[in-house]
Amino acid sequence: MKTYSAKPSDIKREWFVVDAEDKVLGRLATEVAIRLRGKHKPMFTPHMDCGDFIVIVNADKVKLTANKMDDKLYYRHSRYPGGLKSKTARQELEGATPERVIESAIRGMLPKTKLGRDMYRKLKVYKGAEHPHSGQNPVALSFDK
């Protein structure tokens, strides 16, 4: 029996929309990372991008467990000496760009290669309930077991 390897012509990409309201950040991020990689498909091939497009809405209403809202820090650097800035998860979620919390969690679960960057580009995260991808007819995706 030969090993199957997916070809670019075999890959069918779908659009999914996920509502992040009252979802735990880490559990949401793992499920979305699996979908972005395409590991949920039987034709998964590690060296090909087999994943689907994911649109996440209500990013500002995601939940963190335990004391992570005040203990978890997000760093950024201005590339100038002494330019390291940090914010807690609560400050990020209440600030202007709460999408960064979900994006950074998912980015850390993808491969650190060109292929991982291509997978990450298929992720769209929005603060509110509205998104501009209704033309693609995304299907609602629920991770409740």
N, CA, C and O atoms as CSV, one atom per row, in Angstrom:
chain,resi,resn,atom,element,x,y,z
A,1,MET,N,N,0.840,-1.178,0.000
A,1,MET,CA,C,0.000,0.000,0.000
A,1,MET,C,C,0.881,1.236,0.000
A,1,MET,O,O,1.793,1.357,0.817
A,2,LYS,N,N,0.605,2.156,-0.922
A,2,LYS,CA,C,1.419,3.353,-1.038
A,2,LYS,C,C,0.897,4.461,-0.136
A,2,LYS,O,O,-0.290,4.514,0.185
A,3,THR,N,N,1.804,5.345,0.267
A,3,THR,CA,C,1.439,6.497,1.073
A,3,THR,C,C,0.827,7.567,0.174
A,3,THR,O,O,1.373,7.888,-0.881
A,4,TYR,N,N,-0.301,8.113,0.596
A,4,TYR,CA,C,-0.976,9.150,-0.179
A,4,TYR,C,C,-0.367,10.502,0.148
A,4,TYR,O,O,-0.136,10.821,1.315
A,5,SER,N,N,-0.109,11.285,-0.869
A,5,SER,CA,C,0.381,12.644,-0.690
A,5,SER,C,C,-0.532,13.579,-1.485
A,5,SER,O,O,-0.704,13.409,-2.692
A,6,ALA,N,N,-1.103,14.544,-0.817
A,6,ALA,CA,C,-2.058,15.460,-1.457
A,6,ALA,C,C,-1.359,16.354,-2.469
A,6,ALA,O,O,-0.225,16.785,-2.261
A,7,LYS,N,N,-2.051,16.623,-3.561
A,7,LYS,CA,C,-1.560,17.532,-4.586
A,7,LYS,C,C,-2.343,18.846,-4.459
A,7,LYS,O,O,-3.455,18.845,-3.932
A,8,PRO,N,N,-1.791,19.943,-4.922
A,8,PRO,CA,C,-2.526,21.216,-4.816
A,8,PRO,C,C,-3.903,21.179,-5.485
A,8,PRO,O,O,-4.820,21.873,-5.046
A,9,SER,N,N,-4.056,20.384,-6.532
A,9,SER,CA,C,-5.360,20.312,-7.201
A,9,SER,C,C,-6.386,19.527,-6.376
A,9,SER,O,O,-7.588,19.687,-6.587
A,10,ASP,N,N,-5.935,18.686,-5.444
A,10,ASP,CA,C,-6.841,17.892,-4.609
A,10,ASP,C,C,-7.397,18.670,-3.420
A,10,ASP,O,O,-8.400,18.270,-2.830
A,11,ILE,N,N,-6.754,19.771,-3.069
A,11,ILE,CA,C,-7.102,20.488,-1.841
A,11,ILE,C,C,-8.346,21.345,-2.072
A,11,ILE,O,O,-8.389,22.172,-2.983
A,12,LYS,N,N,-9.341,21.133,-1.240
A,12,LYS,CA,C,-10.577,21.915,-1.265
A,12,LYS,C,C,-10.646,22.717,0.024
A,12,LYS,O,O,-10.700,22.150,1.116
A,13,ARG,N,N,-10.643,24.025,-0.106
A,13,ARG,CA,C,-10.690,24.881,1.069
A,13,ARG,C,C,-12.117,25.361,1.312
A,13,ARG,O,O,-12.830,25.721,0.375
A,14,GLU,N,N,-12.520,25.362,2.571
A,14,GLU,CA,C,-13.836,25.845,2.955
A,14,GLU,C,C,-13.669,27.030,3.903
A,14,GLU,O,O,-12.593,27.237,4.463
A,15,TRP,N,N,-14.725,27.796,4.077
A,15,TRP,CA,C,-14.742,28.932,4.995
A,15,TRP,C,C,-15.608,28.581,6.192
A,15,TRP,O,O,-16.717,28.071,6.037
A,16,PHE,N,N,-15.094,28.859,7.396
A,16,PHE,CA,C,-15.821,28.627,8.629
A,16,PHE,C,C,-15.809,29.889,9.462
A,16,PHE,O,O,-14.837,30.643,9.436
A,17,VAL,N,N,-16.882,30.126,10.204
A,17,VAL,CA,C,-16.940,31.249,11.138
A,17,VAL,C,C,-17.113,30.675,12.539
A,17,VAL,O,O,-17.942,29.794,12.766
A,18,VAL,N,N,-16.314,31.193,13.478
A,18,VAL,CA,C,-16.315,30.722,14.861
A,18,VAL,C,C,-16.652,31.902,15.763
A,18,VAL,O,O,-16.057,32.973,15.643
A,19,ASP,N,N,-17.601,31.704,16.658
A,19,ASP,CA,C,-17.956,32.729,17.630
A,19,ASP,C,C,-17.141,32.472,18.903
A,19,ASP,O,O,-17.307,31.437,19.548
A,20,ALA,N,N,-16.267,33.407,19.259
A,20,ALA,CA,C,-15.368,33.226,20.394
A,20,ALA,C,C,-15.986,33.646,21.720
A,20,ALA,O,O,-15.316,33.584,22.751
A,21,GLU,N,N,-17.235,34.068,21.721
A,21,GLU,CA,C,-17.867,34.538,22.957
A,21,GLU,C,C,-17.954,33.407,23.986
A,21,GLU,O,O,-18.483,32.334,23.695
A,22,ASP,N,N,-17.432,33.657,25.186
A,22,ASP,CA,C,-17.420,32.727,26.315
A,22,ASP,C,C,-16.671,31.423,26.029
A,22,ASP,O,O,-16.946,30.410,26.671
A,23,LYS,N,N,-15.733,31.429,25.083
A,23,LYS,CA,C,-14.891,30.270,24.817
A,23,LYS,C,C,-13.560,30.471,25.542
A,23,LYS,O,O,-13.071,31.596,25.643
A,24,VAL,N,N,-12.977,29.386,26.043
A,24,VAL,CA,C,-11.665,29.457,26.694
A,24,VAL,C,C,-10.610,29.608,25.605
A,24,VAL,O,O,-10.631,28.879,24.613
A,25,LEU,N,N,-9.695,30.545,25.785
A,25,LEU,CA,C,-8.729,30.924,24.754
A,25,LEU,C,C,-7.912,29.739,24.244
A,25,LEU,O,O,-7.846,29.523,23.034
A,26,GLY,N,N,-7.296,28.978,25.124
A,26,GLY,CA,C,-6.418,27.892,24.701
A,26,GLY,C,C,-7.149,26.786,23.979
A,26,GLY,O,O,-6.643,26.241,22.998
A,27,ARG,N,N,-8.334,26.449,24.453
A,27,ARG,CA,C,-9.115,25.380,23.809
A,27,ARG,C,C,-9.607,25.813,22.433
A,27,ARG,O,O,-9.643,25.008,21.501
A,28,LEU,N,N,-9.979,27.064,22.306
A,28,LEU,CA,C,-10.371,27.604,21.015
A,28,LEU,C,C,-9.184,27.614,20.057
A,28,LEU,O,O,-9.310,27.233,18.893
A,29,ALA,N,N,-8.032,28.052,20.557
A,29,ALA,CA,C,-6.840,28.176,19.712
A,29,ALA,C,C,-6.375,26.825,19.181
A,29,ALA,O,O,-5.961,26.737,18.025
A,30,THR,N,N,-6.432,25.767,19.995
A,30,THR,CA,C,-5.991,24.457,19.512
A,30,THR,C,C,-6.896,23.943,18.407
A,30,THR,O,O,-6.414,23.410,17.407
A,31,GLU,N,N,-8.198,24.099,18.575
A,31,GLU,CA,C,-9.133,23.629,17.549
A,31,GLU,C,C,-8.960,24.403,16.245
A,31,GLU,O,O,-9.000,23.816,15.164
A,32,VAL,N,N,-8.770,25.711,16.344
A,32,VAL,CA,C,-8.602,26.534,15.147
A,32,VAL,C,C,-7.270,26.209,14.468
A,32,VAL,O,O,-7.210,26.155,13.240
A,33,ALA,N,N,-6.211,25.995,15.234
A,33,ALA,CA,C,-4.907,25.653,14.656
A,33,ALA,C,C,-4.969,24.329,13.905
A,33,ALA,O,O,-4.353,24.187,12.849
A,34,ILE,N,N,-5.703,23.366,14.438
A,34,ILE,CA,C,-5.874,22.077,13.753
A,34,ILE,C,C,-6.595,22.288,12.422
A,34,ILE,O,O,-6.221,21.688,11.414
A,35,ARG,N,N,-7.622,23.135,12.412
A,35,ARG,CA,C,-8.367,23.416,11.181
A,35,ARG,C,C,-7.521,24.177,10.168
A,35,ARG,O,O,-7.613,23.916,8.968
A,36,LEU,N,N,-6.690,25.124,10.639
A,36,LEU,CA,C,-5.836,25.885,9.731
A,36,LEU,C,C,-4.785,24.992,9.075
A,36,LEU,O,O,-4.439,25.194,7.911
A,37,ARG,N,N,-4.280,24.015,9.810
A,37,ARG,CA,C,-3.286,23.078,9.259
A,37,ARG,C,C,-3.914,22.044,8.358
A,37,ARG,O,O,-3.261,21.551,7.437
A,38,GLY,N,N,-5.175,21.700,8.601
A,38,GLY,CA,C,-5.839,20.686,7.809
A,38,GLY,C,C,-5.724,19.304,8.408
A,38,GLY,O,O,-5.961,18.313,7.718
A,39,LYS,N,N,-5.363,19.213,9.685
A,39,LYS,CA,C,-5.183,17.908,10.317
A,39,LYS,C,C,-6.497,17.179,10.543
A,39,LYS,O,O,-6.493,15.986,10.847
A,40,HIS,N,N,-7.613,17.866,10.404
A,40,HIS,CA,C,-8.915,17.226,10.566
A,40,HIS,C,C,-9.346,16.485,9.304
A,40,HIS,O,O,-10.335,15.753,9.329
A,41,LYS,N,N,-8.623,16.663,8.210
A,41,LYS,CA,C,-8.978,16.029,6.943
A,41,LYS,C,C,-8.228,14.712,6.771
A,41,LYS,O,O,-7.081,14.593,7.203
A,42,PRO,N,N,-8.861,13.725,6.146
A,42,PRO,CA,C,-8.167,12.454,5.934
A,42,PRO,C,C,-7.008,12.560,4.946
A,42,PRO,O,O,-6.116,11.711,4.950
A,43,MET,N,N,-7.008,13.579,4.109
A,43,MET,CA,C,-5.940,13.738,3.131
A,43,MET,C,C,-4.791,14.623,3.638
A,43,MET,O,O,-4.000,15.115,2.833
A,44,PHE,N,N,-4.686,14.831,4.949
A,44,PHE,CA,C,-3.646,15.690,5.526
A,44,PHE,C,C,-2.264,15.243,5.070
A,44,PHE,O,O,-1.914,14.066,5.151
A,45,THR,N,N,-1.491,16.207,4.591
A,45,THR,CA,C,-0.115,15.977,4.187
A,45,THR,C,C,0.731,17.039,4.883
A,45,THR,O,O,0.468,18.230,4.710
A,46,PRO,N,N,1.741,16.647,5.668
A,46,PRO,CA,C,2.477,17.624,6.474
A,46,PRO,C,C,3.173,18.729,5.683
A,46,PRO,O,O,3.317,19.843,6.186
A,47,HIS,N,N,3.608,18.440,4.447
A,47,HIS,CA,C,4.350,19.453,3.689
A,47,HIS,C,C,3.460,20.296,2.776
A,47,HIS,O,O,3.964,21.100,1.993
A,48,MET,N,N,2.137,20.117,2.872
A,48,MET,CA,C,1.194,20.900,2.079
A,48,MET,C,C,0.251,21.663,3.006
A,48,MET,O,O,-0.020,21.239,4.129
A,49,ASP,N,N,-0.236,22.787,2.516
A,49,ASP,CA,C,-1.216,23.566,3.269
A,49,ASP,C,C,-2.611,23.075,2.872
A,49,ASP,O,O,-3.159,23.501,1.856
A,50,CYS,N,N,-3.176,22.183,3.675
A,50,CYS,CA,C,-4.472,21.561,3.373
A,50,CYS,C,C,-5.613,22.211,4.145
A,50,CYS,O,O,-6.758,21.779,4.015
A,51,GLY,N,N,-5.335,23.225,4.934
A,51,GLY,CA,C,-6.323,23.766,5.863
A,51,GLY,C,C,-7.380,24.642,5.241
A,51,GLY,O,O,-7.339,24.954,4.051
A,52,ASP,N,N,-8.326,25.032,6.068
A,52,ASP,CA,C,-9.452,25.848,5.663
A,52,ASP,C,C,-9.270,27.288,6.148
A,52,ASP,O,O,-8.379,27.580,6.946
A,53,PHE,N,N,-10.126,28.177,5.655
A,53,PHE,CA,C,-10.162,29.559,6.116
A,53,PHE,C,C,-11.030,29.630,7.367
A,53,PHE,O,O,-12.105,29.031,7.414
A,54,ILE,N,N,-10.571,30.358,8.374
A,54,ILE,CA,C,-11.310,30.499,9.626
A,54,ILE,C,C,-11.524,31.984,9.907
A,54,ILE,O,O,-10.577,32.770,9.878
A,55,VAL,N,N,-12.766,32.361,10.177
A,55,VAL,CA,C,-13.117,33.726,10.581
A,55,VAL,C,C,-13.581,33.643,12.036
A,55,VAL,O,O,-14.517,32.906,12.349
A,56,ILE,N,N,-12.933,34.392,12.917
A,56,ILE,CA,C,-13.304,34.406,14.334
A,56,ILE,C,C,-13.935,35.756,14.650
A,56,ILE,O,O,-13.341,36.802,14.385
A,57,VAL,N,N,-15.137,35.731,15.216
A,57,VAL,CA,C,-15.832,36.957,15.601
A,57,VAL,C,C,-15.949,37.012,17.125
A,57,VAL,O,O,-15.783,35.998,17.804
A,58,ASN,N,N,-16.233,38.184,17.649
A,58,ASN,CA,C,-16.347,38.438,19.092
A,58,ASN,C,C,-15.057,38.104,19.834
A,58,ASN,O,O,-15.086,37.476,20.892
A,59,ALA,N,N,-13.937,38.525,19.278
A,59,ALA,CA,C,-12.643,38.238,19.891
A,59,ALA,C,C,-12.486,38.923,21.247
A,59,ALA,O,O,-11.708,38.465,22.083
A,60,ASP,N,N,-13.210,40.006,21.471
A,60,ASP,CA,C,-13.077,40.722,22.731
A,60,ASP,C,C,-13.828,40.035,23.873
A,60,ASP,O,O,-13.711,40.461,25.022
A,61,LYS,N,N,-14.597,38.980,23.581
A,61,LYS,CA,C,-15.373,38.302,24.620
A,61,LYS,C,C,-14.832,36.918,24.957
A,61,LYS,O,O,-15.537,36.106,25.556
A,62,VAL,N,N,-13.591,36.645,24.578
A,62,VAL,CA,C,-12.973,35.352,24.880
A,62,VAL,C,C,-12.621,35.295,26.370
A,62,VAL,O,O,-12.357,36.327,26.986
A,63,LYS,N,N,-12.618,34.093,26.945
A,63,LYS,CA,C,-12.349,33.915,28.376
A,63,LYS,C,C,-10.963,33.330,28.594
A,63,LYS,O,O,-10.453,32.578,27.764
A,64,LEU,N,N,-10.370,33.685,29.713
A,64,LEU,CA,C,-9.122,33.083,30.163
A,64,LEU,C,C,-9.363,32.483,31.534
A,64,LEU,O,O,-10.083,33.064,32.346
A,65,THR,N,N,-8.774,31.334,31.803
A,65,THR,CA,C,-8.991,30.644,33.068
A,65,THR,C,C,-8.016,31.132,34.123
A,65,THR,O,O,-7.010,31.772,33.814
A,66,ALA,N,N,-8.326,30.821,35.365
A,66,ALA,CA,C,-7.495,31.141,36.543
A,66,ALA,C,C,-7.199,32.638,36.584
A,66,ALA,O,O,-8.093,33.450,36.345
A,67,ASN,N,N,-5.963,33.010,36.883
A,67,ASN,CA,C,-5.586,34.427,37.015
A,67,ASN,C,C,-4.897,34.963,35.772
A,67,ASN,O,O,-4.198,35.974,35.845
A,68,LYS,N,N,-5.082,34.302,34.624
A,68,LYS,CA,C,-4.355,34.698,33.422
A,68,LYS,C,C,-4.717,36.099,32.945
A,68,LYS,O,O,-3.907,36.742,32.276
A,69,MET,N,N,-5.907,36.587,33.269
A,69,MET,CA,C,-6.283,37.936,32.840
A,69,MET,C,C,-5.320,38.982,33.382
A,69,MET,O,O,-5.047,39.979,32.714
A,70,ASP,N,N,-4.803,38.763,34.585
A,70,ASP,CA,C,-3.898,39.738,35.195
A,70,ASP,C,C,-2.445,39.294,35.181
A,70,ASP,O,O,-1.550,40.128,35.309
A,71,ASP,N,N,-2.187,37.986,35.027
A,71,ASP,CA,C,-0.816,37.488,35.089
A,71,ASP,C,C,-0.159,37.344,33.720
A,71,ASP,O,O,1.054,37.517,33.603
A,72,LYS,N,N,-0.926,37.034,32.695
A,72,LYS,CA,C,-0.369,36.801,31.360
A,72,LYS,C,C,-0.002,38.130,30.718
A,72,LYS,O,O,-0.817,39.052,30.676
A,73,LEU,N,N,1.213,38.226,30.224
A,73,LEU,CA,C,1.714,39.464,29.641
A,73,LEU,C,C,1.940,39.309,28.142
A,73,LEU,O,O,2.361,38.252,27.672
A,74,TYR,N,N,1.657,40.365,27.405
A,74,TYR,CA,C,1.916,40.422,25.975
A,74,TYR,C,C,2.940,41.517,25.741
A,74,TYR,O,O,2.762,42.650,26.187
A,75,TYR,N,N,4.016,41.173,25.037
A,75,TYR,CA,C,5.131,42.088,24.822
A,75,TYR,C,C,5.165,42.557,23.375
A,75,TYR,O,O,4.777,41.839,22.453
A,76,ARG,N,N,5.641,43.781,23.208
A,76,ARG,CA,C,5.962,44.294,21.880
A,76,ARG,C,C,7.154,45.233,22.031
A,76,ARG,O,O,7.390,45.781,23.107
A,77,HIS,N,N,7.885,45.408,20.971
A,77,HIS,CA,C,9.093,46.219,21.031
A,77,HIS,C,C,9.077,47.220,19.896
A,77,HIS,O,O,8.704,46.883,18.772
A,78,SER,N,N,9.479,48.449,20.180
A,78,SER,CA,C,9.475,49.507,19.181
A,78,SER,C,C,10.725,49.491,18.308
A,78,SER,O,O,10.835,50.287,17.375
A,79,ARG,N,N,11.668,48.595,18.598
A,79,ARG,CA,C,12.958,48.472,17.922
A,79,ARG,C,C,13.895,49.635,18.221
A,79,ARG,O,O,14.886,49.842,17.522
A,80,TYR,N,N,13.577,50.383,19.254
A,80,TYR,CA,C,14.485,51.395,19.767
A,80,TYR,C,C,15.001,50.915,21.111
A,80,TYR,O,O,14.335,50.119,21.774
A,81,PRO,N,N,16.182,51.384,21.532
A,81,PRO,CA,C,16.686,50.958,22.843
A,81,PRO,C,C,15.713,51.330,23.958
A,81,PRO,O,O,15.242,52.466,24.025
A,82,GLY,N,N,15.420,50.388,24.814
A,82,GLY,CA,C,14.481,50.615,25.910
A,82,GLY,C,C,13.034,50.638,25.469
A,82,GLY,O,O,12.176,51.137,26.198
A,83,GLY,N,N,12.743,50.106,24.287
A,83,GLY,CA,C,11.402,50.206,23.730
A,83,GLY,C,C,10.508,49.010,23.990
A,83,GLY,O,O,9.526,48.815,23.274
A,84,LEU,N,N,10.823,48.196,25.003
A,84,LEU,CA,C,9.993,47.040,25.301
A,84,LEU,C,C,8.758,47.473,26.078
A,84,LEU,O,O,8.862,48.074,27.147
A,85,LYS,N,N,7.594,47.163,25.533
A,85,LYS,CA,C,6.324,47.495,26.181
A,85,LYS,C,C,5.615,46.203,26.536
A,85,LYS,O,O,5.742,45.207,25.823
A,86,SER,N,N,4.872,46.210,27.627
A,86,SER,CA,C,4.113,45.020,28.001
A,86,SER,C,C,2.720,45.435,28.471
A,86,SER,O,O,2.524,46.496,29.063
A,87,LYS,N,N,1.755,44.544,28.181
A,87,LYS,CA,C,0.380,44.734,28.631
A,87,LYS,C,C,-0.123,43.403,29.156
A,87,LYS,O,O,0.301,42.343,28.695
A,88,THR,N,N,-1.028,43.463,30.123
A,88,THR,CA,C,-1.654,42.238,30.609
A,88,THR,C,C,-2.749,41.831,29.620
A,88,THR,O,O,-3.138,42.611,28.751
A,89,ALA,N,N,-3.233,40.605,29.767
A,89,ALA,CA,C,-4.294,40.124,28.887
A,89,ALA,C,C,-5.555,40.966,29.052
A,89,ALA,O,O,-6.263,41.215,28.076
A,90,ARG,N,N,-5.840,41.401,30.264
A,90,ARG,CA,C,-7.015,42.246,30.488
A,90,ARG,C,C,-6.891,43.566,29.729
A,90,ARG,O,O,-7.857,44.014,29.110
A,91,GLN,N,N,-5.715,44.194,29.772
A,91,GLN,CA,C,-5.505,45.453,29.060
A,91,GLN,C,C,-5.623,45.256,27.548
A,91,GLN,O,O,-6.168,46.112,26.851
A,92,GLU,N,N,-5.114,44.134,27.040
A,92,GLU,CA,C,-5.206,43.859,25.602
A,92,GLU,C,C,-6.659,43.659,25.175
A,92,GLU,O,O,-7.086,44.185,24.147
A,93,LEU,N,N,-7.416,42.897,25.968
A,93,LEU,CA,C,-8.805,42.614,25.604
A,93,LEU,C,C,-9.692,43.842,25.715
A,93,LEU,O,O,-10.657,43.973,24.961
A,94,GLU,N,N,-9.385,44.745,26.641
A,94,GLU,CA,C,-10.185,45.952,26.804
A,94,GLU,C,C,-9.684,47.088,25.921
A,94,GLU,O,O,-10.353,48.115,25.801
A,95,GLY,N,N,-8.528,46.921,25.305
A,95,GLY,CA,C,-7.936,47.964,24.482
A,95,GLY,C,C,-8.504,48.007,23.076
A,95,GLY,O,O,-9.586,47.487,22.803
A,96,ALA,N,N,-7.749,48.636,22.193
A,96,ALA,CA,C,-8.217,48.840,20.821
A,96,ALA,C,C,-8.088,47.593,19.958
A,96,ALA,O,O,-8.825,47.446,18.982
A,97,THR,N,N,-7.166,46.690,20.296
A,97,THR,CA,C,-6.938,45.521,19.442
A,97,THR,C,C,-6.983,44.217,20.237
A,97,THR,O,O,-5.935,43.619,20.484
A,98,PRO,N,N,-8.173,43.759,20.643
A,98,PRO,CA,C,-8.263,42.492,21.368
A,98,PRO,C,C,-8.006,41.275,20.473
A,98,PRO,O,O,-7.856,40.158,20.969
A,99,GLU,N,N,-7.957,41.494,19.156
A,99,GLU,CA,C,-7.696,40.395,18.227
A,99,GLU,C,C,-6.316,39.793,18.451
A,99,GLU,O,O,-6.104,38.607,18.196
A,100,ARG,N,N,-5.373,40.610,18.930
A,100,ARG,CA,C,-3.995,40.138,19.114
A,100,ARG,C,C,-3.892,38.978,20.086
A,100,ARG,O,O,-3.007,38.135,19.941
A,101,VAL,N,N,-4.773,38.913,21.071
A,101,VAL,CA,C,-4.732,37.835,22.057
A,101,VAL,C,C,-4.976,36.493,21.370
A,101,VAL,O,O,-4.232,35.536,21.584
A,102,ILE,N,N,-6.011,36.427,20.552
A,102,ILE,CA,C,-6.332,35.182,19.849
A,102,ILE,C,C,-5.291,34.900,18.775
A,102,ILE,O,O,-4.862,33.757,18.611
A,103,GLU,N,N,-4.884,35.924,18.047
A,103,GLU,CA,C,-3.904,35.729,16.977
A,103,GLU,C,C,-2.584,35.187,17.509
A,103,GLU,O,O,-1.993,34.293,16.903
A,104,SER,N,N,-2.120,35.713,18.628
A,104,SER,CA,C,-0.835,35.248,19.155
A,104,SER,C,C,-0.936,33.830,19.704
A,104,SER,O,O,0.024,33.065,19.610
A,105,ALA,N,N,-2.084,33.466,20.275
A,105,ALA,CA,C,-2.266,32.109,20.776
A,105,ALA,C,C,-2.254,31.101,19.631
A,105,ALA,O,O,-1.654,30.033,19.748
A,106,ILE,N,N,-2.907,31.435,18.536
A,106,ILE,CA,C,-2.973,30.520,17.400
A,106,ILE,C,C,-1.650,30.495,16.650
A,106,ILE,O,O,-1.214,29.432,16.207
A,107,ARG,N,N,-1.003,31.647,16.501
A,107,ARG,CA,C,0.275,31.693,15.787
A,107,ARG,C,C,1.319,30.822,16.480
A,107,ARG,O,O,2.152,30.203,15.817
A,108,GLY,N,N,1.277,30.773,17.802
A,108,GLY,CA,C,2.231,29.943,18.530
A,108,GLY,C,C,2.013,28.459,18.343
A,108,GLY,O,O,2.906,27.667,18.643
A,109,MET,N,N,0.842,28.056,17.850
A,109,MET,CA,C,0.532,26.640,17.643
A,109,MET,C,C,0.750,26.187,16.207
A,109,MET,O,O,0.565,25.010,15.900
A,110,LEU,N,N,1.138,27.092,15.330
A,110,LEU,CA,C,1.396,26.751,13.936
A,110,LEU,C,C,2.896,26.571,13.718
A,110,LEU,O,O,3.693,27.055,14.521
A,111,PRO,N,N,3.294,25.883,12.643
A,111,PRO,CA,C,4.724,25.713,12.368
A,111,PRO,C,C,5.418,27.054,12.168
A,111,PRO,O,O,4.825,28.011,11.670
A,112,LYS,N,N,6.681,27.103,12.564
A,112,LYS,CA,C,7.457,28.334,12.447
A,112,LYS,C,C,8.227,28.341,11.132
A,112,LYS,O,O,9.446,28.511,11.134
A,113,THR,N,N,7.542,28.161,10.020
A,113,THR,CA,C,8.154,28.096,8.697
A,113,THR,C,C,7.331,28.926,7.724
A,113,THR,O,O,6.344,29.551,8.113
A,114,LYS,N,N,7.739,28.932,6.452
A,114,LYS,CA,C,6.955,29.620,5.423
A,114,LYS,C,C,5.566,29.009,5.322
A,114,LYS,O,O,4.579,29.716,5.118
A,115,LEU,N,N,5.498,27.707,5.465
A,115,LEU,CA,C,4.210,27.020,5.414
A,115,LEU,C,C,3.302,27.476,6.554
A,115,LEU,O,O,2.100,27.654,6.354
A,116,GLY,N,N,3.864,27.666,7.743
A,116,GLY,CA,C,3.101,28.155,8.883
A,116,GLY,C,C,2.597,29.572,8.661
A,116,GLY,O,O,1.483,29.908,9.065
A,117,ARG,N,N,3.414,30.407,8.017
A,117,ARG,CA,C,2.973,31.771,7.714
A,117,ARG,C,C,1.828,31.764,6.713
A,117,ARG,O,O,0.910,32.577,6.822
A,118,ASP,N,N,1.869,30.855,5.734
A,118,ASP,CA,C,0.760,30.738,4.781
A,118,ASP,C,C,-0.512,30.279,5.483
A,118,ASP,O,O,-1.603,30.753,5.163
A,119,MET,N,N,-0.380,29.367,6.430
A,119,MET,CA,C,-1.540,28.904,7.194
A,119,MET,C,C,-2.127,30.043,8.022
A,119,MET,O,O,-3.346,30.188,8.119
A,120,TYR,N,N,-1.254,30.844,8.614
A,120,TYR,CA,C,-1.693,31.944,9.467
A,120,TYR,C,C,-2.459,32.999,8.668
A,120,TYR,O,O,-3.355,33.651,9.204
A,121,ARG,N,N,-2.114,33.169,7.397
A,121,ARG,CA,C,-2.799,34.160,6.558
A,121,ARG,C,C,-4.251,33.793,6.298
A,121,ARG,O,O,-5.034,34.647,5.882
A,122,LYS,N,N,-4.625,32.545,6.534
A,122,LYS,CA,C,-6.011,32.125,6.325
A,122,LYS,C,C,-6.871,32.382,7.557
A,122,LYS,O,O,-8.059,32.059,7.559
A,123,LEU,N,N,-6.291,32.953,8.594
A,123,LEU,CA,C,-7.023,33.277,9.816
A,123,LEU,C,C,-7.456,34.739,9.778
A,123,LEU,O,O,-6.641,35.626,9.522
A,124,LYS,N,N,-8.730,34.985,10.031
A,124,LYS,CA,C,-9.280,36.342,10.084
A,124,LYS,C,C,-9.962,36.498,11.437
A,124,LYS,O,O,-10.865,35.729,11.769
A,125,VAL,N,N,-9.534,37.494,12.227
A,125,VAL,CA,C,-10.080,37.693,13.567
A,125,VAL,C,C,-10.667,39.098,13.648
A,125,VAL,O,O,-10.042,40.068,13.216
A,126,TYR,N,N,-11.888,39.200,14.212
A,126,TYR,CA,C,-12.574,40.484,14.326
A,126,TYR,C,C,-13.097,40.694,15.739
A,126,TYR,O,O,-13.522,39.757,16.415
A,127,LYS,N,N,-13.053,41.954,16.164
A,127,LYS,CA,C,-13.449,42.321,17.527
A,127,LYS,C,C,-14.939,42.119,17.774
A,127,LYS,O,O,-15.315,41.567,18.808
A,128,GLY,N,N,-15.771,42.539,16.879
A,128,GLY,CA,C,-17.219,42.459,17.066
A,128,GLY,C,C,-17.828,41.271,16.347
A,128,GLY,O,O,-17.133,40.339,15.941
A,129,ALA,N,N,-19.147,41.329,16.199
A,129,ALA,CA,C,-19.877,40.226,15.567
A,129,ALA,C,C,-19.921,40.349,14.046
A,129,ALA,O,O,-20.310,39.397,13.370
A,130,GLU,N,N,-19.535,41.487,13.498
A,130,GLU,CA,C,-19.578,41.710,12.056
A,130,GLU,C,C,-18.245,41.343,11.412
A,130,GLU,O,O,-17.181,41.534,12.001
A,131,HIS,N,N,-18.323,40.809,10.184
A,131,HIS,CA,C,-17.114,40.523,9.420
A,131,HIS,C,C,-17.408,40.724,7.937
A,131,HIS,O,O,-18.555,40.570,7.518
A,132,PRO,N,N,-16.395,41.065,7.126
A,132,PRO,CA,C,-16.623,41.350,5.708
A,132,PRO,C,C,-16.562,40.121,4.794
A,132,PRO,O,O,-16.472,40.281,3.577
A,133,HIS,N,N,-16.607,38.914,5.336
A,133,HIS,CA,C,-16.436,37.713,4.524
A,133,HIS,C,C,-17.741,36.973,4.264
A,133,HIS,O,O,-17.728,35.762,4.042
A,134,SER,N,N,-18.857,37.674,4.288
A,134,SER,CA,C,-20.145,37.013,4.064
A,134,SER,C,C,-20.284,36.539,2.620
A,134,SER,O,O,-21.088,35.648,2.347
A,135,GLY,N,N,-19.524,37.110,1.695
A,135,GLY,CA,C,-19.567,36.686,0.298
A,135,GLY,C,C,-19.056,35.272,0.090
A,135,GLY,O,O,-19.413,34.625,-0.894
A,136,GLN,N,N,-18.220,34.781,1.005
A,136,GLN,CA,C,-17.683,33.425,0.899
A,136,GLN,C,C,-18.619,32.381,1.508
A,136,GLN,O,O,-18.315,31.188,1.479
A,137,ASN,N,N,-19.743,32.814,2.052
A,137,ASN,CA,C,-20.717,31.927,2.702
A,137,ASN,C,C,-20.072,31.011,3.740
A,137,ASN,O,O,-20.115,29.790,3.591
A,138,PRO,N,N,-19.473,31.583,4.791
A,138,PRO,CA,C,-18.833,30.727,5.796
A,138,PRO,C,C,-19.880,29.941,6.596
A,138,PRO,O,O,-20.979,30.424,6.866
A,139,VAL,N,N,-19.502,28.732,6.957
A,139,VAL,CA,C,-20.370,27.846,7.729
A,139,VAL,C,C,-20.033,28.023,9.206
A,139,VAL,O,O,-18.856,28.083,9.564
A,140,ALA,N,N,-21.040,28.109,10.062
A,140,ALA,CA,C,-20.805,28.236,11.504
A,140,ALA,C,C,-20.175,26.963,12.019
A,140,ALA,O,O,-20.625,25.859,11.714
A,141,LEU,N,N,-19.118,27.134,12.811
A,141,LEU,CA,C,-18.372,25.995,13.341
A,141,LEU,C,C,-18.420,26.028,14.852
A,141,LEU,O,O,-18.123,27.059,15.456
A,142,SER,N,N,-18.786,24.926,15.471
A,142,SER,CA,C,-18.878,24.838,16.918
A,142,SER,C,C,-17.962,23.714,17.396
A,142,SER,O,O,-17.922,22.641,16.795
A,143,PHE,N,N,-17.227,23.965,18.481
A,143,PHE,CA,C,-16.293,22.980,19.004
A,143,PHE,C,C,-16.817,22.306,20.263
A,143,PHE,O,O,-16.061,21.623,20.953
A,144,ASP,N,N,-18.093,22.484,20.575
A,144,ASP,CA,C,-18.660,21.860,21.759
A,144,ASP,C,C,-18.750,20.354,21.540
A,144,ASP,O,O,-19.187,19.888,20.488
A,145,LYS,N,N,-18.326,19.600,22.560
A,145,LYS,CA,C,-18.325,18.139,22.433
A,145,LYS,C,C,-19.504,17.545,23.135
A,145,LYS,O,O,-19.672,16.326,23.137
